[in-house]
């Protein structure tokens, strides 16, 4: 059964750091690029960072130099290290395959709140 479980969110002050984790079922994770997405109320879900199965990464401009995506292929886990957090990073963060339709499902997400 396809599954995505995100964790690691929380409340942090501006300038702080958080590390998100996502455990995916093998059917979603194996061989696929994976991405972290985020969504705020009333807005679409946007791709924040992605990583191929071989470790090549891409980031949206607003998080470059502050966020680092990584994956552990043995654990079907993808991570997002977030440093120098800003209030505008506040969102629910989700992981999924890239493109997301390959995952077929979404997890519950993890809330990140950055206070100013």
One Martini backbone bead per residue (centre of mass of N, CA, C, O) as a GRO file, in nm:
protein
  116
    1UNK     BB    1   0.094   0.037   0.025
    2UNK     BB    2   0.077   0.354  -0.028
    3UNK     BB    3   0.314   0.577   0.153
    4UNK     BB    4   0.329   0.884   0.357
    5UNK     BB    5   0.560   1.012   0.620
    6UNK     BB    6   0.566   1.300   0.800
    7UNK     BB    7   0.826   1.489   0.984
    8UNK     BB    8   0.955   1.770   1.205
    9UNK     BB    9   0.785   1.981   1.273
   10UNK     BB   10   0.719   2.333   1.382
   11UNK     BB   11   0.820   2.580   1.610
   12UNK     BB   12   1.002   2.874   1.497
   13UNK     BB   13   1.231   3.100   1.475
   14UNK     BB   14   1.376   3.322   1.316
   15UNK     BB   15   1.674   3.152   1.200
   16UNK     BB   16   1.609   2.875   1.227
   17UNK     BB   17   1.578   2.509   1.259
   18UNK     BB   18   1.490   2.221   1.048
   19UNK     BB   19   1.403   1.863   1.021
   20UNK     BB   20   1.277   1.670   0.772
   21UNK     BB   21   1.076   1.371   0.731
   22UNK     BB   22   1.034   1.085   0.491
   23UNK     BB   23   0.838   0.800   0.461
   24UNK     BB   24   0.834   0.561   0.203
   25UNK     BB   25   0.721   0.363  -0.005
   26UNK     BB   26   0.869   0.175  -0.239
   27UNK     BB   27   0.677   0.244  -0.480
   28UNK     BB   28   0.762   0.552  -0.461
   29UNK     BB   29   1.081   0.565  -0.416
   30UNK     BB   30   1.193   0.372  -0.613
   31UNK     BB   31   1.367   0.546  -0.869
   32UNK     BB   32   1.260   0.820  -0.774
   33UNK     BB   33   1.202   1.119  -0.762
   34UNK     BB   34   1.207   1.359  -0.496
   35UNK     BB   35   0.985   1.576  -0.298
   36UNK     BB   36   0.927   1.897  -0.166
   37UNK     BB   37   0.634   2.043  -0.038
   38UNK     BB   38   0.413   2.339  -0.021
   39UNK     BB   39   0.135   2.479   0.186
   40UNK     BB   40  -0.106   2.729   0.186
   41UNK     BB   41  -0.378   2.881   0.241
   42UNK     BB   42  -0.529   2.904  -0.080
   43UNK     BB   43  -0.292   2.746  -0.208
   44UNK     BB   44  -0.075   2.595  -0.383
   45UNK     BB   45   0.129   2.335  -0.437
   46UNK     BB   46   0.481   2.353  -0.393
   47UNK     BB   47   0.793   2.318  -0.505
   48UNK     BB   48   1.107   2.315  -0.331
   49UNK     BB   49   1.245   2.019  -0.363
   50UNK     BB   50   1.485   1.795  -0.527
   51UNK     BB   51   1.564   1.434  -0.589
   52UNK     BB   52   1.738   1.199  -0.714
   53UNK     BB   53   1.847   0.876  -0.699
   54UNK     BB   54   2.155   1.002  -0.741
   55UNK     BB   55   2.146   1.317  -0.595
   56UNK     BB   56   2.017   1.529  -0.753
   57UNK     BB   57   1.950   1.882  -0.719
   58UNK     BB   58   1.667   2.107  -0.645
   59UNK     BB   59   1.562   2.462  -0.621
   60UNK     BB   60   1.404   2.708  -0.514
   61UNK     BB   61   1.503   3.026  -0.492
   62UNK     BB   62   1.397   3.093  -0.190
   63UNK     BB   63   1.594   2.831  -0.071
   64UNK     BB   64   1.858   2.885  -0.157
   65UNK     BB   65   2.111   2.814   0.088
   66UNK     BB   66   1.898   2.686   0.321
   67UNK     BB   67   1.826   2.421   0.178
   68UNK     BB   68   1.840   2.049   0.221
   69UNK     BB   69   1.837   1.768   0.024
   70UNK     BB   70   1.782   1.416   0.105
   71UNK     BB   71   1.873   1.057   0.083
   72UNK     BB   72   1.773   0.714   0.184
   73UNK     BB   73   1.757   0.426   0.006
   74UNK     BB   74   1.749   0.211   0.245
   75UNK     BB   75   1.492   0.386   0.396
   76UNK     BB   76   1.291   0.548   0.227
   77UNK     BB   77   1.424   0.849   0.273
   78UNK     BB   78   1.350   1.197   0.314
   79UNK     BB   79   1.508   1.518   0.344
   80UNK     BB   80   1.485   1.852   0.522
   81UNK     BB   81   1.704   2.105   0.555
   82UNK     BB   82   1.637   2.399   0.761
   83UNK     BB   83   1.761   2.722   0.730
   84UNK     BB   84   1.702   3.035   0.792
   85UNK     BB   85   1.423   3.093   0.876
   86UNK     BB   86   1.109   3.218   0.757
   87UNK     BB   87   0.791   3.322   0.766
   88UNK     BB   88   0.747   3.234   0.454
   89UNK     BB   89   0.786   2.915   0.535
   90UNK     BB   90   0.512   2.887   0.619
   91UNK     BB   91   0.377   2.550   0.628
   92UNK     BB   92   0.285   2.266   0.464
   93UNK     BB   93   0.470   1.968   0.445
   94UNK     BB   94   0.555   1.762   0.161
   95UNK     BB   95   0.592   1.447   0.017
   96UNK     BB   96   0.708   1.317  -0.308
   97UNK     BB   97   0.703   1.249  -0.599
   98UNK     BB   98   0.854   1.303  -0.931
   99UNK     BB   99   0.590   1.339  -1.003
  100UNK     BB  100   0.315   1.321  -0.791
  101UNK     BB  101   0.147   1.103  -0.951
  102UNK     BB  102   0.341   0.865  -0.878
  103UNK     BB  103   0.231   0.832  -0.583
  104UNK     BB  104  -0.108   0.874  -0.556
  105UNK     BB  105  -0.043   1.008  -0.279
  106UNK     BB  106  -0.089   1.169   0.040
  107UNK     BB  107   0.003   1.293   0.315
  108UNK     BB  108  -0.034   1.488   0.609
  109UNK     BB  109   0.199   1.630   0.687
  110UNK     BB  110   0.400   1.920   0.808
  111UNK     BB  111   0.418   2.174   1.032
  112UNK     BB  112   0.545   2.505   0.964
  113UNK     BB  113   0.646   2.759   1.203
  114UNK     BB  114   0.742   3.107   1.165
  115UNK     BB  115   0.858   3.342   1.373
  116UNK     BB  116   0.930   3.699   1.416
   0.00000   0.00000   0.00000
